[in-house]
Amino acid sequence: MSLESDEDYETMSSDNEERHDSDISEEKLFVDEALAKDKLPSFDGDFAPYFQNLTTAALFCWIYKHNISTNAYEDLVDIIMRPEFNRDHIDSKMAYQLSISDIIWNVLNNPSLLKEMYFGAGVDSKTKSESWHVRTWAESPLFGQEQLMISGEIYQCGDFVYYYDNERKLGRLRAILLNEENQQYRLRIQKVLDYSDLPGNFKGELRQNRSLSGEVWLQDEPF
């Protein structure tokens, strides 16, 4: 049996009172009941009962129709409230739009811009500072070089080709690159793996049986 001193009892009583006061304050913060009618805002006029006038109604509809953020709305209010703001200076006819195709046409037909553009093969560079230095450009049929002639034969990206890496191997041509240092073409080949080339954790009876019918696998990693 343990005995509590008067001092300990007073401390515990004080803690219980503080906890009880805290619970009461939290209950005051969260009210689980409908708002009384007399506390609802009510207006008279053409936009009653929810809006006081056309301005508040129009702004409310504009904000929710176009998903205007609070920061954007505050910026608009700041502009309107400035003494220099003059509604007569607003000209809706100044706003116009161009389609994406029109923008591209105008850019491509601007000689000063066209000469600064690059539309060639992906560039194999040690320093990746341009869009055509990355793998996506080289492998894209929209940007990279799609085909290359070697010894009278045309090789296209996506073709399966034989290459030599100490021995004759089968691979898939993924990209045609231009070496930045010597301006020579380089081919990026994705390896094709036989069953014997698979890592141990990928080997199994099912894959082995499928390999007997000629099934092979593409190596899905940087190459």
C-alpha positions as CSV (number, residue, x, y, z in Angstrom):
1,M,0.0,0.0,0.0
2,S,1.3,3.4,-0.9
3,L,0.5,6.6,0.9
4,E,0.3,10.0,-0.9
5,S,1.3,13.2,0.9
6,D,-0.9,16.3,0.9
7,E,1.5,17.9,-1.5
8,D,1.3,15.1,-4.0
9,Y,-2.5,15.1,-3.7
10,E,-2.7,18.8,-4.4
11,T,-0.4,18.4,-7.5
12,M,-2.6,15.7,-8.9
13,S,-5.8,17.7,-8.2
14,S,-4.2,20.7,-10.0
15,D,-3.3,18.5,-13.0
16,N,-6.8,17.1,-13.2
17,E,-8.3,20.6,-13.1
18,E,-6.0,21.8,-15.9
19,R,-6.9,18.8,-18.0
20,H,-10.6,19.4,-17.4
21,D,-10.3,23.1,-18.4
22,S,-8.4,22.0,-21.6
23,D,-11.2,19.6,-22.5
24,I,-13.8,22.3,-22.0
25,S,-11.8,24.8,-24.2
26,E,-11.5,22.2,-27.0
27,E,-15.3,21.5,-26.8
28,K,-15.9,25.2,-27.3
29,L,-13.7,25.2,-30.5
30,F,-15.7,22.4,-32.2
31,V,-19.5,22.9,-32.4
32,D,-21.3,19.9,-33.9
33,E,-24.6,21.6,-34.7
34,A,-26.2,23.7,-37.4
35,L,-25.7,27.5,-37.4
36,A,-28.8,29.3,-36.1
37,K,-30.8,31.2,-38.7
38,D,-30.3,34.5,-36.9
39,K,-26.6,34.2,-37.2
40,L,-26.6,33.5,-41.0
41,P,-25.7,36.6,-43.1
42,S,-28.8,37.9,-44.8
43,F,-29.0,40.6,-47.5
44,D,-31.8,42.4,-49.2
45,G,-31.9,43.2,-52.9
46,D,-31.6,41.5,-56.3
47,F,-28.9,39.0,-55.0
48,A,-30.4,38.2,-51.6
49,P,-30.1,36.4,-49.4
50,Y,-26.4,35.3,-50.1
51,F,-24.9,38.3,-51.8
52,Q,-25.1,42.0,-51.0
53,N,-24.6,43.3,-54.5
54,L,-23.5,42.4,-58.0
55,T,-19.8,42.9,-57.3
56,T,-19.7,40.3,-54.6
57,A,-21.8,37.8,-56.6
58,A,-19.8,38.3,-59.7
59,L,-16.4,37.9,-57.9
60,F,-17.7,34.8,-56.1
61,C,-18.7,33.1,-59.4
62,W,-15.5,34.2,-61.1
63,I,-13.3,32.7,-58.3
64,Y,-15.1,29.3,-58.3
65,K,-15.6,29.1,-62.1
66,H,-11.9,29.5,-62.8
67,N,-10.4,28.1,-59.6
68,I,-8.8,31.4,-58.7
69,S,-6.3,31.0,-55.8
70,T,-6.5,33.2,-52.7
71,N,-3.1,34.8,-53.6
72,A,-4.3,35.6,-57.2
73,Y,-7.5,37.2,-55.8
74,E,-5.5,39.3,-53.3
75,D,-3.2,40.5,-56.1
76,L,-6.3,41.5,-58.1
77,V,-7.7,43.4,-55.2
78,D,-4.4,45.1,-54.6
79,I,-4.3,46.3,-58.2
80,I,-7.9,47.6,-58.1
81,M,-7.5,49.4,-54.8
82,R,-4.5,51.4,-56.0
83,P,-5.3,55.1,-56.6
84,E,-3.5,54.9,-60.0
85,F,-5.9,52.2,-61.2
86,N,-8.3,53.4,-64.0
87,R,-11.0,51.2,-65.3
88,D,-11.0,53.2,-68.6
89,H,-7.5,51.9,-69.3
90,I,-8.8,48.3,-69.6
91,D,-9.2,47.2,-73.2
92,S,-10.5,43.7,-73.6
93,K,-9.6,43.8,-77.3
94,M,-5.9,43.8,-76.4
95,A,-6.1,40.2,-75.3
96,Y,-5.6,37.6,-78.1
97,Q,-4.5,34.0,-78.5
98,L,-2.4,32.1,-80.9
99,S,-2.7,28.4,-81.5
100,I,0.3,26.2,-80.9
101,S,0.7,25.5,-84.6
102,D,0.8,29.3,-85.3
103,I,3.5,29.8,-82.7
104,I,5.6,27.0,-84.1
105,W,5.1,28.3,-87.7
106,N,6.2,31.8,-86.7
107,V,9.2,30.5,-84.8
108,L,10.4,28.2,-87.6
109,N,10.0,31.0,-90.1
110,N,12.1,33.5,-88.1
111,P,15.7,33.3,-89.5
112,S,17.2,34.8,-86.3
113,L,15.7,32.0,-84.2
114,L,16.0,29.2,-86.7
115,K,19.8,29.5,-86.9
116,E,20.1,28.9,-83.2
117,M,18.1,25.7,-83.2
118,Y,19.3,22.1,-83.5
119,F,17.4,19.3,-85.2
120,G,20.1,16.7,-85.6
121,A,21.0,13.4,-83.9
122,G,21.4,13.0,-80.2
123,V,24.9,14.2,-79.1
124,D,27.1,12.0,-76.9
125,S,28.6,14.5,-74.6
126,K,30.3,14.2,-71.2
127,T,28.6,17.4,-70.1
128,K,24.9,17.2,-70.3
129,S,23.9,20.8,-70.8
130,E,21.5,20.7,-73.8
131,S,18.3,18.9,-74.6
132,W,20.0,16.8,-77.4
133,H,22.5,15.5,-74.8
134,V,20.0,13.4,-73.0
135,R,18.8,9.9,-73.8
136,T,15.2,11.0,-74.5
137,W,16.2,13.1,-77.5
138,A,18.4,10.4,-79.0
139,E,15.7,7.7,-78.8
140,S,12.8,10.0,-79.9
141,P,11.7,9.6,-83.5
142,L,10.6,13.3,-83.4
143,F,14.1,14.7,-82.5
144,G,16.9,12.2,-82.9
145,Q,18.3,10.6,-86.1
146,E,16.1,7.8,-87.2
147,Q,18.4,5.9,-89.6
148,L,22.0,5.7,-90.7
149,M,23.7,4.1,-93.8
150,I,26.7,1.9,-93.0
151,S,28.5,0.1,-95.8
152,G,25.6,0.5,-98.1
153,E,23.1,-0.9,-95.6
154,I,20.4,1.3,-94.0
155,Y,20.0,0.7,-90.2
156,Q,16.9,2.2,-88.5
157,C,16.3,2.7,-84.8
158,G,14.4,-0.3,-83.5
159,D,16.1,-2.8,-85.8
160,F,17.6,-5.9,-84.4
161,V,21.3,-6.1,-85.4
162,Y,24.4,-8.2,-84.9
163,Y,27.4,-6.5,-83.2
164,Y,30.8,-7.5,-81.9
165,D,31.7,-7.4,-78.3
166,N,34.6,-10.0,-78.2
167,E,32.1,-12.2,-80.0
168,R,29.1,-11.9,-82.4
169,K,26.0,-10.9,-80.4
170,L,22.4,-9.9,-81.1
171,G,21.1,-6.5,-80.0
172,R,18.5,-3.9,-80.7
173,L,19.5,-0.5,-82.1
174,R,18.0,2.1,-79.7
175,A,19.7,5.3,-80.8
176,I,22.1,6.9,-83.2
177,L,24.4,9.4,-81.5
178,L,27.0,11.9,-82.7
179,N,30.2,12.0,-80.7
180,E,30.8,15.6,-79.6
181,E,34.6,15.2,-79.6
182,N,35.3,13.6,-83.0
183,Q,32.0,14.1,-84.8
184,Q,31.8,10.3,-85.5
185,Y,28.5,8.4,-85.2
186,R,28.0,5.9,-82.3
187,L,25.3,3.4,-82.0
188,R,23.5,2.7,-78.8
189,I,22.7,-1.0,-78.6
190,Q,20.3,-2.7,-76.2
191,K,21.6,-6.2,-75.4
192,V,19.5,-9.3,-76.2
193,L,20.0,-12.0,-73.6
194,D,19.8,-15.8,-73.9
195,Y,18.8,-17.9,-71.0
196,S,22.4,-18.5,-70.2
197,D,23.0,-14.8,-69.9
198,L,20.2,-14.2,-67.3
199,P,21.1,-13.5,-63.7
200,G,20.6,-16.4,-61.4
201,N,17.5,-14.9,-59.7
202,F,15.8,-14.7,-63.1
203,K,16.5,-18.3,-64.1
204,G,13.8,-21.0,-63.6
205,E,12.2,-24.0,-65.2
206,L,9.5,-21.9,-66.9
207,R,12.0,-19.5,-68.6
208,Q,14.3,-22.3,-69.5
209,N,11.5,-24.2,-71.3
210,R,10.5,-21.0,-73.1
211,S,14.1,-20.4,-74.2
212,L,14.1,-23.8,-76.0
213,S,11.5,-22.4,-78.4
214,G,13.8,-19.4,-79.2
215,E,12.6,-16.9,-76.6
216,V,15.1,-14.2,-75.6
217,W,15.1,-11.2,-73.3
218,L,16.0,-7.5,-73.7
219,Q,18.3,-6.1,-71.0
220,D,16.3,-3.2,-69.4
221,E,19.2,-1.1,-67.9
222,P,21.6,1.6,-69.1
223,F,23.7,0.3,-72.0
